[in-house]
Amino acid sequence: MLNPSLLEAYHQTNYCFGDILLNVDERSSKAAALLRPFATDGGLFITAWNPLGKELK
């Protein structure tokens, strides 16, 4: 389980995909327009793998 403050940090982060700004649990009209041709109800984004949010050197 992630530390609650780390989980909150992930929720507060702005994730950028080109000119699209994504945030956890927030709908993006630009992302919806990008996904529309695929007739899907949603999507996901994948970031670099970092299990349990550990600082990597």
C-alpha positions, 0 to 999 in steps of 0.5 A: 500500500502506498503512503497516503501522502505519496498517493495524494501527490500522484493525485495532485500531479499534472500529466502531460501528453502533447497538448493534453493535460491529464489529472487523476479522476478528472475528465479531459475533453481533449483526451475524450476527443482523442479517444472518440474514434476508438468508441471507448468509454475511457482510457488510461495512461502509463508512466515510468514503472516505479513500484511503491514510488521509491526514489531511484538514483 
